[in-house]
Amino acid sequence: MKTEIKPITSDSLSEAKTIILNGGVVAMPTETVYGLGGNALDDEAVKRIFEVKGRPSDNPLIAHVHSGYDLTKIIDYDPPYAKALREAFLPGPLTLVYPSTGKVSPRVSCGLQTLAVRIPAHAGAQAFLKEVDLPIVAPSANLSKHVSPTSAMHVFEDFEGKIPLILDGGESIGGIESTVCDVTGDVPVVLRPGLITREQIAAVVGDCKEYTPDFTKKERVKSPGVLYKHYSPRCATVLFATEERDKALSYCIAEQAKGKTVAVLCEDGIADGFADFTVLRLGGTETEMANRLYSLLREAEKICDVLVTVEPRAKEGVMVGVLNRLRKACTSVDIQH
């Protein structure tokens, strides 16, 4: 199979629609990361996405729809506070988990009676979703557990020869996946942190809780990105806490002495302490750090044997999502030097 990257035009959208209606898979841009899209109503198309990604069968998918789509076709109950959240944040990087009507493939939610739905803000995504006028499941367009893609070329690197078309919508500006929020109960519950914070949600509807997975139990989760190691570059990774900068530097020196090529991923404020090594700068603001994280993790796997990461100092707001991705991507260590 030949994989083509095409700008979003009337011709490429028509081609994408044909692929989708015939049960195929198309990579699409969003403002967060690129997604691997297929028809949520087509069981074989959904199965194909799991197969192409190598995705575990118990890791649910998110259905993407355009801003004018009739949600009553796919959700069974729409609480008033969910409407308030849509008015405040959508289209945008917020996914809401509703009771499902059961109209989508049961593979989408891995047999659960819920459905995660997102309305992306990216103009190219909206054009594609309006063209097909179907709910499109679109997990991040990367091989399972690899770093999520923020450009069409990232998708090509993982899926060349495996999918026919990548719609090129430029660099994703958000950089990490959407916040996922369960709206099946009395108050919203954040299942996966992202660019819309728990505090922002609570400010709109009065309260918002946060889900903490219990890894000692075999939970059936309602959201992707909860139970598995994710977002990992194809190089060794080591994660140090913010206050362990000196330990991180010692580790860099020790690994370099073994003949390893070492790079350091950290925020601007502590980068100068690693001047003798290649430094991948996350930036100085939460927006910059979210935007740059995945592209820098992909860069790291091309230039080093060992990536040493130091957690940013800020821990609140959007940084909850950034730290969530960083901790899932990297290995924490307890090493004395």
DRENDRENKE-87749 format. One line per 8 residues: number of its first residue (from 1); their letters; for each residue y, z, x of C-alpha. Coordinates in steps of 0.001 Angstrom, whole numbers, always signed. Example, Ala and Ser with C-alpha at 12.3 -4.5 7.8 and 13.67 -1.06 7.14 Angstrom:
residues 2
1 = AS = -4500/+7800/+12300 | -1060/+7140/+13670
***
This chain:
residues 337
1 = MKTEIKPI = +0/+0/+0 | +3466/-865/+1246 | +6091/+1846/+793 | +9638/+606/+237 | +12904/+2532/+359 | +15466/+1017/-2004 | +18998/+1980/-3026 | +19425/+2908/-6663
9 = TSDSLSEA = +20343/-254/-8544 | +19470/-1716/-11926 | +16672/-3686/-10251 | +15137/-724/-8409 | +15386/+1440/-11540 | +13594/-1234/-13545 | +10897/-1400/-10871 | +10595/+2398/-10859
17 = KTIILNGG = +10185/+2449/-14634 | +7395/-119/-14457 | +5573/+1960/-11845 | +5945/+5139/-13924 | +4764/+3494/-17159 | +1706/+2199/-15332 | +744/+5675/-14159 | +2230/+5415/-10690
25 = VVAMPTET = +4344/+7714/-8541 | +7954/+7192/-7437 | +10003/+9380/-5090 | +13394/+10290/-6545 | +16460/+12071/-5190 | +17916/+15248/-6643 | +20801/+17412/-5515 | +18329/+19955/-4068
33 = VYGLGGNA = +15438/+18036/-2450 | +13647/+14736/-3090 | +10896/+14835/-5708 | +7595/+13007/-6119 | +7892/+11772/-9691 | +5273/+10890/-12276 | +4979/+10789/-16083 | +4442/+14359/-17318
41 = LDDEAVKR = +2724/+13002/-20460 | +135/+11043/-18444 | -2734/+13238/-17275 | -3901/+10754/-14640 | -378/+10360/-13242 | -46/+14135/-12884 | -3465/+14298/-11265 | -2345/+11594/-8834
49 = IFEVKGRP = +635/+13709/-7727 | -1604/+16662/-6923 | -3902/+14361/-4956 | -1179/+12555/-3009 | +525/+15805/-2022 | -2671/+17724/-1345 | -1226/+20343/-3703 | -3340/+23320/-4875
57 = SDNPLIAH = -4404/+22845/-8492 | -3045/+26260/-9530 | +520/+25554/-8368 | +2510/+24417/-11450 | +4980/+21538/-11600 | +8493/+21159/-13012 | +9337/+18566/-15667 | +12669/+16799/-15046
65 = VHSGYDLT = +14641/+15291/-17930 | +18015/+13635/-18342 | +20981/+15481/-19835 | +20567/+13846/-23262 | +16837/+14426/-23615 | +15629/+16207/-26763 | +14041/+19369/-25377 | +12348/+20175/-28687
73 = KIIDYDPP = +9825/+17473/-27818 | +8408/+19594/-25014 | +9516/+23227/-25526 | +8382/+25457/-28385 | +11129/+28081/-28395 | +14698/+28039/-27121 | +16239/+31535/-27034 | +20026/+31769/-27445
81 = YAKALREA = +20484/+33037/-23901 | +18687/+29952/-22541 | +21232/+27785/-24337 | +23988/+29808/-22678 | +22417/+29238/-19263 | +22181/+25499/-19868 | +25824/+25367/-20886 | +26836/+27314/-17768
89 = FLPGPLTL = +24690/+25676/-15098 | +23141/+22408/-16250 | +22889/+19728/-15161 | +22307/+21558/-11892 | +19855/+23389/-9626 | +18381/+25703/-12268 | +14886/+25362/-13744 | +14075/+27216/-16970
97 = VYPSTGKV = +10512/+28153/-17986 | +9960/+27921/-21755 | +6997/+28199/-24121 | +5478/+24715/-24203 | +4711/+22519/-27188 | +1634/+21341/-25307 | +2778/+17719/-25383 | +2755/+17330/-21586
105 = SPRVSCGL = -414/+17099/-19526 | -2128/+20508/-19217 | -2220/+19894/-15455 | +1584/+20279/-15303 | +1477/+24035/-15932 | -2056/+24503/-14611 | -3350/+25467/-18053 | -575/+27944/-18885
113 = QTLAVRIP = +1235/+27846/-22250 | +4618/+27516/-20555 | +6615/+24625/-19146 | +9242/+24611/-16379 | +12086/+22182/-17179 | +15005/+21052/-15043 | +18016/+18786/-15652 | +19155/+17645/-12190
121 = AHAGAQAF = +22818/+16933/-11492 | +22261/+14088/-9008 | +23661/+10857/-10475 | +20733/+8823/-9153 | +18224/+11227/-10668 | +20020/+11053/-14013 | +20007/+7241/-13892 | +16261/+7196/-13176
129 = LKEVDLPI = +15452/+9758/-15873 | +17529/+7899/-18464 | +15828/+4638/-17490 | +12326/+6014/-18119 | +13401/+8411/-20926 | +10343/+10573/-20285 | +9778/+14024/-18825 | +9037/+13393/-15144
137 = VAPSANLS = +7163/+15973/-13094 | +8605/+15917/-9601 | +7468/+18487/-7042 | +9140/+18196/-3663 | +8201/+14890/-2040 | +6416/+16282/+999 | +2804/+16870/+1887 | +1684/+20290/+724
145 = KHVSPTSA = +3051/+23126/+2913 | +5168/+20753/+5013 | +8961/+21003/+5088 | +10643/+19813/+1899 | +12526/+16481/+2181 | +16299/+16119/+1918 | +16443/+12379/+2670 | +14547/+9231/+1778
153 = MHVFEDFE = +13354/+8936/+5383 | +11810/+12418/+5214 | +9780/+11217/+2218 | +8772/+8058/+4071 | +7527/+10107/+7026 | +5089/+11973/+4762 | +4077/+9235/+2321 | +4234/+5874/+4077
161 = GKIPLILD = +1430/+3790/+2642 | +716/+6346/-111 | +3401/+5589/-2715 | +5072/+2263/-3565 | +8743/+3198/-3941 | +11315/+5697/-2726 | +14648/+5651/-4542 | +17292/+6363/-1918
169 = GGESIGGI = +20065/+8601/-3242 | +21433/+9717/+127 | +21209/+13165/+1660 | +20531/+16030/-737 | +23567/+18290/-760 | +21877/+21485/-2005 | +19164/+21665/+603 | +16741/+24128/-1013
177 = ESTVCDVT = +14842/+23894/-4281 | +16225/+24981/-7646 | +16230/+28531/-8901 | +13362/+28989/-11369 | +14046/+31378/-14254 | +11576/+32489/-16934 | +13192/+32474/-20390 | +10098/+33373/-22413
185 = GDVPVVLR = +11011/+37057/-22727 | +13883/+39193/-23964 | +15836/+38743/-20722 | +15658/+36029/-18058 | +13528/+36651/-14962 | +14054/+34814/-11686 | +10665/+33586/-10478 | +11943/+31661/-7457
193 = PGLITREQ = +15389/+32212/-5893 | +17616/+29235/-5194 | +21166/+27970/-5359 | +21924/+29667/-8691 | +21740/+33392/-8021 | +20371/+36215/-10125 | +23878/+37687/-10219 | +25335/+34451/-11587
201 = IAAVVGDC = +22700/+34349/-14326 | +23303/+37994/-15250 | +27059/+37345/-15419 | +26448/+34752/-18142 | +23818/+36502/-20274 | +24280/+40180/-19438 | +21031/+40879/-17583 | +18540/+39180/-15299
209 = KEYTPDFT = +15456/+40568/-13625 | +13620/+39357/-10540 | +9895/+38691/-10275 | +7974/+40156/-7343 | +4498/+38671/-6873 | +1591/+41020/-6277 | -401/+39354/-3522 | -3302/+41772/-4017
217 = KKERVKSP = -4025/+40132/-7375 | -5019/+36591/-8248 | -1985/+35877/-10380 | -1463/+32750/-12439 | +2143/+32042/-11611 | +4616/+30188/-13859 | +6625/+28746/-10973 | +5997/+26676/-7864
225 = GVLYKHYS = +6860/+28148/-4482 | +5623/+31678/-5177 | +2211/+32425/-3688 | +1655/+29953/-856 | +2891/+29393/+2665 | +5423/+26593/+2303 | +8061/+24555/+4044 | +6441/+24700/+7498
233 = PRCATVLF = +7280/+22374/+10411 | +4464/+20947/+12542 | +5192/+23163/+15503 | +4567/+26823/+16241 | +7121/+29057/+14513 | +8159/+32631/+15182 | +10536/+34607/+12981 | +12583/+37581/+14146
241 = ATEERDKA = +14695/+39920/+12046 | +18473/+39823/+12421 | +18543/+42952/+14579 | +15829/+41573/+16893 | +17986/+39009/+18679 | +17265/+40505/+22112 | +13541/+40473/+21403 | +13834/+36839/+20288
249 = LSYCIAEQ = +15566/+35926/+23553 | +12823/+37625/+25577 | +10225/+35724/+23591 | +12009/+32429/+24328 | +12022/+33167/+28053 | +8336/+34119/+28020 | +7288/+30979/+26129 | +9352/+28750/+28393
257 = AKGKTVAV = +7667/+30358/+31417 | +4326/+29231/+29946 | +5564/+25633/+30040 | +6420/+25452/+26331 | +9430/+23557/+25010 | +11433/+26093/+23021 | +14156/+25649/+20410 | +16074/+28328/+18532
265 = LCEDGIAD = +17116/+28188/+14876 | +19894/+30601/+13978 | +23297/+30947/+12342 | +26441/+30085/+14274 | +27427/+33705/+14789 | +24569/+34444/+17193 | +23951/+31001/+18685 | +25876/+31676/+21900
273 = GFADFTVL = +23279/+34247/+22936 | +20707/+31441/+23359 | +22817/+29101/+25498 | +19930/+28330/+27877 | +17839/+26853/+25061 | +18172/+24052/+22525 | +19885/+25665/+19553 | +19622/+24298/+16025
281 = RLGGTETE = +22651/+25714/+14240 | +22245/+26635/+10584 | +25993/+26986/+10160 | +28249/+29862/+9249 | +28338/+29871/+5434 | +25599/+30232/+2832 | +26266/+26674/+1624 | +25856/+25262/+5129
289 = MANRLYSL = +22701/+27262/+5803 | +21050/+26165/+2556 | +22029/+22551/+3166 | +20825/+22386/+6777 | +17646/+24460/+6702 | +15042/+21804/+5902 | +16567/+19024/+7984 | +16656/+21365/+10997
297 = LREAEKIC = +13051/+22458/+10459 | +12048/+18786/+10450 | +14122/+18155/+13560 | +12446/+21098/+15294 | +8946/+19684/+14925 | +10076/+16575/+16807 | +11697/+18301/+19766 | +9840/+21525/+20549
305 = DVLVTVEP = +6465/+23216/+20890 | +7776/+26556/+19672 | +10592/+27202/+17207 | +12071/+30681/+17486 | +14047/+31650/+14383 | +16375/+34590/+13824 | +17193/+35627/+10283 | +20854/+35234/+9248
313 = RAKEGVMV = +22870/+38401/+8757 | +23795/+37769/+5123 | +21036/+38718/+2675 | +22621/+38357/-773 | +23496/+35536/-3149 | +22266/+32091/-2136 | +20925/+33650/+1072 | +18116/+35235/-966
321 = GVLNRLRK = +16790/+31699/-1509 | +17425/+30628/+2086 | +15585/+33670/+3451 | +12747/+33120/+976 | +12200/+29615/+2370 | +12635/+30677/+5993 | +10116/+33508/+5686 | +7548/+31238/+4021
329 = ACTSVDIQ = +8049/+28586/+6717 | +7764/+30832/+9747 | +5491/+33506/+11189 | +6801/+37027/+11701 | +5719/+38731/+14907 | +5610/+42184/+16415 | +5809/+41508/+20143 | +7045/+43840/+22835
337 = H = +8664/+42388/+25958
***
